[in-house]
């Protein structure tokens, strides 16, 4: 019997570049991976090389800027092939040589600029630019219209950048992009392009910028130098800053699928050698950067549309981490290549593990976007919530130990599990104790909604990893101070998590925590009120509304999702719009006072209201469960407090902090 996924490991050619398998690393912004002169720093070199080592056939770097004059990018922000060519070529050459050692190919992604969608934290001093004076996506500013001379300057820089990339050993380039509403896409979309010169008006005129870029690169680097294009055949734009939701009936104001097909044919005719397909725009960027609320494989219909209309290879990303889905897409002619972005942040060895049939070893991406897009937005840094080593492979390498220690770990949530995993890999002897029947902690209620299935997958992965490493795990074991002292371990880690905050509303027989409802310990009935409009409250509300229940959210602050970690805006904005879309009622600046006789009394800015409901669900936060640590703080010489027990945060910091501590015991 042959290997089930063999088709995914057959070669494919883009232009004259032969790629060993059907997997590409999707481009993700290389924030923090550039040096001061626009070359790749050591973190960037290690990061991309690690994914090549992991078996990925084609590495596509994140965005690099060819221009830093027309649109300033606050160097050193991302690598730049034109800023200091000698430095760029020297550092890139080191990277491409290492990547090629693993039989992988690498394309440099080059951008003409962000235009109206420049992320404010990454914006230089100059005003944002665009094809026409249109509103900026994030700032209350009107963009400055590019002159024809500036367009020509950017086109010329593409030729220089591609020439430097070719010298540096890149096997091709990908143009960023006629997709997601970046600058070149703004020229291509009539909503954004109101020009009356040769760069505006007809579709051919609006695509002239993209055409001149590929022609300039082919002229500079030769007709056989591969030039791929990141391309969105549909925008999902309802209006400026207004995007459509899945299944929503709306009038497309961006690029519709019909024009998307017409444009794709023209772009291939102009010389593009492959189309890396997605959909969306920054006005609807939960399509371009899909959160867990989007279905898996959401770009497949649009990749198939491209496959049916153009004769160059098509790549398809968008939550394609399910190997069976990927195989089916290639076998049925939906796409030629599978593009993995966040899954390769989570596990750089994804492809090799799949090739070896070790699917359960693959660490899942949970689509939280907190380590990647959220950090890019807030801190100009690319990382991964579930993989603390992403983009810092060398700095966070595991430290093997010469003198193994016995380490007692109390708590089987993400912090306890990650600590045990890292300690075992380093050569220590961890032993884990969990008071519940299963590992995972808050992943278990958090993963109850269908759209959070990967939280459960992560809990299962931790269970598998600890079993694989031979870590003794004791379930249904509540540990006391006396147990810890009697164990006489060399080090102790307390990761006892947190408990939901509770308060009385009078009749509490129908007052439940969100966790109780999510794990089906309690039935909320057909009509419920959720107290708390943070992430837990909103996701619980969405989960119940999708089951057909009537849900009202009562939030004390003036808006939903007002506090907590900086969520990626693609996640928070989609969730904010899904709440009214699913007829969830919301009362902000409001507080519940009494629940009695099936009615909840709520004080609102307009006065007191009584809400009939079958139950009240508390989602007002968590409190650290650090009692055991406090009992042992001065009894155990080497003791650590981790996860929510130390400070209630999120999955990312639970894992990161555990990795940091466990790697240095």
C-alpha positions in Angstrom: 0.0 0.0 0.0 1.4 3.4 -1.0 1.8 6.4 1.2 -1.5 8.2 1.5 -0.1 11.7 1.1 2.3 10.9 -1.7 0.7 13.3 -4.1 1.6 16.2 -1.7 5.3 15.2 -2.1 5.4 15.2 -5.9 7.5 18.0 -7.6 6.1 21.0 -9.3 7.6 23.8 -11.4 7.0 27.6 -11.2 8.6 29.1 -14.3 11.9 27.2 -14.5 12.1 26.6 -10.7 11.5 22.9 -9.7 10.1 22.6 -6.2 10.4 19.2 -4.5 6.9 19.0 -3.0 3.6 20.8 -2.9 4.2 22.8 0.3 5.1 26.5 0.4 5.7 28.6 3.4 3.2 31.4 3.1 4.7 34.9 3.4 4.3 36.6 6.8 5.6 40.0 7.8 9.3 39.6 8.8 9.1 42.1 11.6 12.2 41.8 13.8 14.0 39.8 11.2 16.0 42.7 9.6 19.2 44.3 10.6 19.9 48.0 10.7 20.9 48.2 7.0 17.9 46.2 5.6 19.6 42.8 5.4 18.4 39.7 7.2 19.6 39.4 10.7 20.6 36.2 12.4 17.0 35.6 13.7 15.6 35.9 10.2 18.3 33.6 8.7 17.7 30.9 11.4 13.9 31.3 11.1 13.6 30.7 7.4 16.3 28.0 7.4 14.5 26.1 10.1 11.4 25.8 7.9 13.5 24.6 5.0 15.1 22.0 7.3 11.6 21.0 8.3 10.8 19.9 4.8 8.9 22.8 3.2 9.5 22.8 -0.5 9.3 26.6 -1.2 10.1 29.3 1.3 8.4 32.6 0.6 9.9 35.3 2.8 7.6 37.9 4.4 7.3 41.3 2.8 10.5 43.3 1.9 10.3 46.9 0.7 11.9 47.9 -2.6 11.2 51.6 -1.9 11.9 53.6 1.2 11.6 57.1 -0.2 8.1 57.5 -1.7 6.7 55.6 1.4 9.0 55.6 4.4 9.0 52.4 6.5 11.0 53.4 9.5 14.1 51.4 8.8 15.1 48.9 10.1 11.6 47.5 9.9 11.6 44.8 7.3 14.4 43.7 5.1 15.0 45.9 2.0 16.8 44.7 -1.1 17.6 48.2 -2.4 18.6 50.2 0.8 22.1 48.8 1.1 22.5 46.1 -1.7 25.9 44.9 -0.4 24.5 44.2 3.1 21.3 42.7 1.7 23.1 40.4 -0.7 25.7 39.3 1.9 23.2 38.4 4.6 20.7 36.9 2.1 23.3 34.8 0.5 24.1 33.2 3.8 20.4 32.4 4.2 19.7 31.1 0.7 22.8 28.9 0.8 21.6 27.3 4.1 18.0 26.9 2.7 19.3 25.2 -0.5 21.3 22.7 1.6 17.9 21.1 2.5 16.7 20.9 -1.1 14.3 23.7 -0.7 13.8 26.8 -2.9 13.2 30.3 -1.7 11.4 33.3 -3.2 11.9 36.9 -1.9 8.6 38.7 -1.5 8.9 42.3 -2.6 6.4 45.0 -1.9 5.5 48.3 -3.7 4.2 49.6 -0.5 1.2 49.6 1.8 -0.4 52.8 0.9 -3.7 53.5 2.8 -3.3 50.3 4.9 0.1 51.1 6.5 0.0 49.9 10.1 0.4 53.0 12.2 3.2 51.5 14.4 5.2 50.8 11.2 4.5 54.2 9.6 7.4 56.6 9.0 7.1 60.4 9.3 5.6 61.0 5.8 1.8 61.0 5.2 0.4 57.8 3.7 0.3 57.5 0.0 -2.4 56.0 -2.4 -3.5 56.1 -6.0 -5.9 58.9 -5.1 -6.8 61.0 -2.1 -8.8 58.3 -0.2 -9.3 57.6 3.5 -6.5 55.7 5.4 -7.6 52.4 6.8 -6.6 53.0 10.4 -5.9 56.8 10.8 -8.2 59.7 10.3 -6.1 60.9 7.4 -6.6 61.4 3.7 -3.8 59.7 1.7 -1.6 61.7 -0.7 -1.9 60.8 -4.4 1.2 59.3 -6.0 2.7 61.1 -8.9 3.5 59.3 -12.1 7.2 59.9 -11.5 6.9 58.2 -8.1 5.1 55.2 -9.7 8.0 55.0 -12.2 10.5 55.2 -9.4 8.9 52.3 -7.5 8.8 50.2 -10.7 12.5 50.9 -11.3 13.2 49.9 -7.7 11.5 46.5 -8.3 13.9 45.8 -11.1 16.9 46.7 -8.8 15.5 44.7 -5.9 14.9 41.6 -8.0 18.4 41.9 -9.5 19.8 42.0 -5.9 17.6 39.1 -4.9 18.8 37.0 -7.9 22.5 37.8 -7.0 21.7 36.8 -3.4 20.6 33.3 -4.5 16.9 33.7 -4.4 15.2 31.3 -6.8 12.5 33.8 -7.7 10.4 36.6 -6.3 6.9 37.1 -5.3 5.2 40.5 -5.8 3.2 41.9 -2.9 0.7 42.4 -4.2 -2.6 42.6 -6.1 -4.1 41.4 -2.9 -5.6 42.5 0.4 -5.7 46.1 -0.6 -2.0 46.9 -0.5 -0.7 49.8 -2.7 -0.6 47.9 -6.0 -4.0 46.5 -5.3 -5.3 49.9 -4.5 -4.4 50.9 -8.0 -6.2 47.8 -9.3 -9.5 48.4 -7.5 -11.8 51.1 -8.8 -13.1 52.0 -5.3 -9.6 53.2 -4.4 -8.3 54.4 -7.8 -10.0 57.6 -9.0 -7.2 58.6 -11.4 -7.8 59.9 -14.8 -4.4 59.3 -16.3 -3.0 56.0 -17.8 -3.0 54.4 -14.3 -6.8 54.8 -13.8 -10.1 54.1 -15.4 -10.2 50.8 -17.3 -9.1 47.5 -15.7 -6.0 47.4 -18.0 -5.1 50.9 -16.8 -5.6 50.0 -13.2 -3.4 46.9 -13.7 -0.7 49.0 -15.5 1.4 49.4 -12.3 1.4 45.6 -11.7 2.2 45.0 -15.4 5.2 47.4 -15.5 6.6 45.7 -12.4 6.7 42.2 -13.9 8.0 43.6 -17.2 10.8 45.5 -15.4 11.8 42.4 -13.4 11.9 40.2 -16.5 13.9 42.8 -18.4 16.4 43.1 -15.5 16.6 39.4 -14.5 15.7 37.6 -17.6 12.5 36.1 -18.9 13.2 32.8 -17.1 13.5 34.3 -13.6 10.3 33.3 -11.8 7.9 36.1 -10.7 4.9 34.9 -8.7 2.1 37.2 -7.5 0.1 37.3 -4.3 -3.4 37.7 -5.6 -7.0 38.2 -4.2 -9.7 37.6 -6.8 -12.4 39.0 -4.4 -12.3 41.8 -1.8 -15.4 41.4 0.4 -15.6 45.2 0.8 -19.0 46.7 1.7 -17.5 50.2 2.0 -14.4 52.0 3.3 -13.5 50.2 6.5 -16.5 47.9 6.2 -16.1 44.3 5.4 -18.6 41.5 4.8 -19.0 38.4 6.9 -19.2 34.8 5.7 -22.7 34.2 4.3 -23.6 37.9 4.4 -25.7 39.3 1.5 -23.9 42.4 0.3 -22.9 44.5 -2.7 -19.2 44.2 -3.5 -17.5 47.6 -3.7 -14.0 46.1 -4.2 -13.0 43.5 -6.7 -15.8 41.0 -7.4 -15.1 37.5 -8.6 -16.0 38.3 -12.2 -13.4 41.1 -12.4 -11.1 38.8 -10.4 -11.1 36.3 -13.2 -10.6 38.9 -15.9 -7.7 40.5 -14.0 -6.1 37.1 -13.3 -6.0 36.3 -17.0 -4.4 39.7 -17.8 -1.8 39.4 -15.1 -0.7 36.0 -16.3 -0.6 37.4 -19.9 1.7 40.2 -18.6 4.2 37.6 -17.4 3.4 36.4 -13.8 4.4 32.8 -13.4 2.2 31.8 -10.4 -0.8 33.1 -8.5 -0.7 32.8 -4.7 -4.4 33.0 -4.0 -6.4 34.4 -1.1 -9.3 36.8 -0.7 -10.1 39.8 1.3 -8.8 43.3 2.1 -7.8 45.3 5.1 -11.4 46.6 5.1 -12.5 42.9 5.6 -9.2 41.6 6.8 -10.7 38.6 8.7 -10.7 37.1 5.2 -7.0 37.9 4.5 -5.9 36.9 8.0 -8.6 34.3 9.0 -9.2 33.9 12.7 -10.7 30.7 14.2 -14.2 32.1 13.4 -13.5 31.4 9.7 -13.9 27.9 8.4 -10.8 25.9 7.4 -9.7 26.0 3.8 -11.8 29.1 3.1 -9.8 30.1 0.0 -10.4 26.8 -1.8 -13.3 28.0 -4.0 -11.3 31.0 -5.2 -8.2 28.9 -5.8 -10.3 26.6 -8.0 -11.6 29.7 -9.8 -8.1 30.6 -10.7 -7.2 27.0 -11.6 -10.1 26.9 -14.0 -9.1 30.2 -15.7 -5.3 30.5 -15.8 -2.5 28.1 -16.9 0.1 28.9 -14.3 0.5 27.2 -10.9 -1.9 28.3 -8.2 -1.0 28.3 -4.5 -3.7 28.2 -1.8 -3.3 29.2 1.9 -6.0 30.0 4.5 -6.1 27.5 7.4 -5.0 24.5 5.1 -3.3 22.7 8.0 -5.5 19.6 7.7 -3.5 17.1 5.6 -6.6 15.4 4.3 -8.0 18.7 3.1 -4.7 19.6 1.5 -4.5 16.2 -0.3 -8.0 16.5 -1.6 -7.4 20.0 -2.8 -4.4 19.0 -4.9 -6.0 15.7 -6.1 -9.2 17.4 -7.2 -7.4 20.3 -9.0 -8.4 23.0 -6.6 -4.8 24.1 -6.2 -1.3 23.1 -7.2 0.4 23.9 -3.9 -0.5 24.2 -0.3 0.7 27.4 1.4 1.2 27.2 5.2 1.8 30.3 7.1 0.8 30.1 10.8 1.0 26.3 10.9 4.8 26.6 10.1 5.2 29.2 12.8 3.6 26.7 15.2 5.6 23.7 13.9 8.5 24.3 11.5 8.8 20.5 11.0 5.2 20.1 9.8 6.1 18.8 6.3 8.7 16.3 7.5 6.4 15.0 10.2 3.6 14.5 7.6 6.1 12.8 5.2 7.1 10.4 8.0 3.5 9.7 8.9 3.8 11.3 12.4 0.7 13.5 12.1 0.0 13.4 15.9 3.5 14.9 16.4 2.5 18.1 14.6 1.9 21.0 17.0 -1.3 22.7 16.0 -1.8 26.4 15.2 -4.8 27.6 17.2 -5.5 30.7 14.8 -5.3 33.0 17.8 -3.0 35.4 15.9 -1.7 36.8 19.2 1.9 35.7 18.6 1.9 36.7 14.9 -0.5 39.4 13.6 -1.3 40.8 17.1 2.4 41.3 17.9 3.1 42.6 14.5 0.4 45.2 15.0 1.3 46.2 18.5 5.1 45.6 18.8 6.4 45.2 15.2 7.5 41.7 16.1 6.6 38.3 14.5 6.4 35.3 16.8 4.0 32.4 17.7 1.8 31.9 20.7 2.2 28.1 20.8 5.9 28.0 19.7 8.1 30.2 21.9 11.1 29.5 19.6 9.5 31.0 16.4 11.7 33.8 15.1 14.2 33.3 17.9 15.4 29.8 17.2 19.0 30.4 18.3 18.3 32.7 21.3 15.7 30.2 22.6 17.5 26.9 21.8 17.0 24.2 24.3 19.9 23.9 26.9 20.8 20.2 27.5 21.6 19.5 31.2 24.6 17.7 32.8 22.9 17.1 36.2 19.3 16.1 35.8 16.9 17.3 38.4 13.6 15.8 39.6 11.0 18.4 39.1 7.5 18.2 40.5 4.9 20.1 38.5 1.4 20.7 39.9 -1.1 21.7 37.3 -1.8 20.2 33.8 -2.8 23.3 31.9 -0.7 24.8 29.1 2.0 26.1 31.5 2.4 22.9 33.4 2.4 20.8 30.2 4.9 23.1 28.4 7.2 23.1 31.4 7.1 19.3 31.6 7.7 18.9 27.9 10.7 21.3 27.9 12.2 19.8 31.0 12.0 16.3 29.6 13.6 17.3 26.3 16.5 18.9 28.1 17.2 15.8 30.2 15.5 16.6 33.5 13.0 14.2 35.2 9.7 16.0 35.5 6.6 14.5 37.0 3.2 16.2 36.5 0.1 16.1 38.8 -3.3 17.3 37.6 -6.4 17.4 39.8 -8.8 16.9 36.8 -9.4 13.9 34.6 -7.6 15.3 31.6 -4.7 17.6 30.6 -5.4 21.0 29.1 -6.7 23.3 31.8 -8.7 26.2 30.3 -8.1 24.9 26.8 -10.9 22.4 27.5 -13.8 24.8 28.1 -12.2 27.3 25.7 -12.1 24.7 23.0 -15.8 23.7 23.4 -17.2 25.8 20.6 -16.8 24.3 17.1 -14.7 27.3 16.0 -12.2 26.6 18.8 -11.5 23.0 17.9 -7.8 23.6 17.7 -7.6 24.4 21.4 -8.6 20.8 22.0 -6.1 19.7 19.4 -3.4 21.6 21.4 -4.5 19.9 24.6 -4.3 16.5 22.8 -0.9 17.4 21.4 0.5 18.1 24.9 -0.9 14.8 26.1 0.7 13.0 23.2 4.1 14.9 23.7 4.3 14.1 27.4 3.5 10.4 26.8 6.1 10.3 24.0 8.7 11.7 26.3 7.9 9.3 29.1 6.8 12.0 31.6 4.8 10.5 34.5 1.4 12.1 34.5 -1.0 11.7 37.5 -4.6 12.7 36.7 -7.4 13.2 39.3 -4.7 14.0 41.9 -5.2 17.0 44.1 -1.7 17.8 45.6 -1.3 19.2 49.1 1.6 21.0 50.8 2.4 17.8 52.6 2.5 15.9 49.3 5.0 18.3 47.8 7.3 18.3 50.9 7.2 14.5 51.1 8.2 14.2 47.4 11.5 16.0 48.1 11.9 17.0 44.5 14.9 19.2 43.4 12.5 21.8 42.0 8.8 22.5 42.2 6.6 24.3 39.6 3.2 25.5 40.7 0.9 25.9 37.7 -2.4 25.6 39.4 -4.2 27.9 37.0 -7.1 30.2 37.9 -10.7 30.1 38.9 -13.7 32.1 37.4 -14.6 35.1 39.5 -18.0 34.6 41.2 -20.5 36.9 42.8 -24.1 36.4 44.1 -27.2 37.8 42.3 -29.7 36.5 44.9 -31.1 33.4 43.4 -27.9 31.6 42.3 -29.4 28.3 41.4 -29.4 29.3 37.7 -26.2 31.4 37.8 -23.4 29.5 36.1 -19.8 30.2 35.0 -19.0 30.2 31.3 -16.8 27.2 31.8 -19.6 25.2 33.3 -21.8 25.9 30.3 -19.1 25.3 27.7 -18.2 21.9 29.0 -22.0 21.1 29.3 -21.9 20.7 33.1 -24.8 23.2 33.2 -27.7 23.8 30.8 -28.3 27.5 30.2 -31.8 27.0 28.7 -33.1 28.7 25.6 -32.7 32.3 26.8 -29.6 33.5 28.7 -27.8 36.6 29.8 -24.0 36.7 29.8 -22.4 39.1 32.3 -19.1 40.2 30.8 -18.3 41.3 27.2 -14.6 40.3 27.1 -13.3 37.5 24.9 -14.8 34.6 27.0 -18.2 36.3 27.2 -18.3 37.1 23.5 -17.1 33.7 22.3 -19.6 32.0 24.7 -22.4 34.2 23.4 -21.5 33.3 19.8 -21.3 29.6 20.6 -24.8 29.6 22.2 -26.3 31.8 19.5 -25.1 29.4 16.8 -27.1 26.8 18.7 -30.2 28.9 18.3 -30.3 30.3 21.8 -31.4 33.9 22.6 -28.4 35.6 24.2 -27.9 39.0 25.7 -24.5 40.3 26.8 -24.3 42.8 29.7 -20.9 44.7 29.9 -20.0 47.2 32.5 -17.6 49.1 30.2 -18.7 51.2 27.2 -17.8 48.6 24.6 -17.1 44.9 24.0 -13.6 43.5 24.2 -12.4 46.6 26.0 -9.8 45.0 28.2 -7.4 42.1 28.0 -4.4 41.3 25.7 -4.0 43.1 22.4 -6.0 40.8 20.1 -5.2 40.9 16.4 -7.7 43.3 14.9 -8.8 40.6 12.4 -10.0 38.5 15.3 -11.5 41.3 17.4 -13.2 43.1 14.5 -14.7 39.9 13.2 -16.0 38.9 16.6 -17.5 42.3 17.2 -19.4 42.0 13.9 -20.5 38.4 14.5 -22.2 39.5 17.7 -25.0 41.6 16.0 -24.9 39.3 12.9 -26.1 36.5 15.2 -28.8 38.6 16.8 -27.0 38.8 20.2 -28.3 41.7 22.2 -25.7 43.9 23.9 -26.1 46.3 26.8 -22.9 48.3 27.5 -22.2 50.6 30.5 -24.6 48.4 32.4 -24.5 46.3 35.5 -26.6 43.4 36.8 -28.0 43.7 40.3 -30.5 40.9 41.1 -31.7 37.7 39.5 -35.0 36.6 40.9 -38.1 34.8 39.5 -36.5 34.2 36.1 -35.7 37.9 35.7 -32.4 39.7 35.8 -32.4 43.3 36.9 -29.9 45.4 35.0 -29.0 49.0 35.6 -28.4 50.7 32.3 -27.6 54.4 31.4 -31.3 54.7 30.5 -32.5 53.3 33.8 -33.4 49.9 35.3 -34.4 47.0 33.1 -35.7 43.5 33.8 -34.5 40.8 31.4 -36.4 37.5 31.4 -33.9 34.6 31.1 -33.5 31.0 32.0 -30.0 31.5 33.3 -27.2 34.0 33.9 -23.7 33.2 32.8 -20.7 34.8 34.5 -17.8 35.7 32.3 -16.3 38.5 34.4 -12.7 37.3 34.5 -10.5 34.8 36.5 -8.6 35.0 39.7 -5.2 33.4 40.3 -5.2 30.1 42.2 -1.9 30.6 44.0 -2.8 29.2 47.4 -0.4 26.2 47.2 2.5 28.4 46.1 2.0 30.7 49.1 2.0 27.7 51.4 5.3 26.5 50.0 7.0 29.7 49.1 9.4 29.6 52.1 9.5 25.8 52.4 11.0 24.8 49.0 14.4 26.2 48.0 13.7 26.1 44.2 10.1 26.9 43.4 8.4 28.6 40.5 4.9 30.0 39.9 3.7 29.8 36.3 0.7 30.4 34.1 -2.6 31.8 35.3 -1.6 30.9 38.9 1.1 33.7 38.7 -0.9 36.2 36.6 -4.1 35.6 34.6 -3.2 36.3 30.9 -3.6 34.1 27.9 -2.4 30.9 26.3 0.6 32.6 24.7 2.1 33.9 27.9 1.3 30.7 29.8 3.4 28.7 27.2 6.1 31.4 26.8 6.7 31.8 30.5 6.8 28.1 31.1 9.3 27.6 28.2 11.5 30.4 29.6 11.6 29.0 33.1 11.8 25.3 32.2 14.7 26.0 29.7 16.8 27.5 32.5 16.3 25.2 35.4 
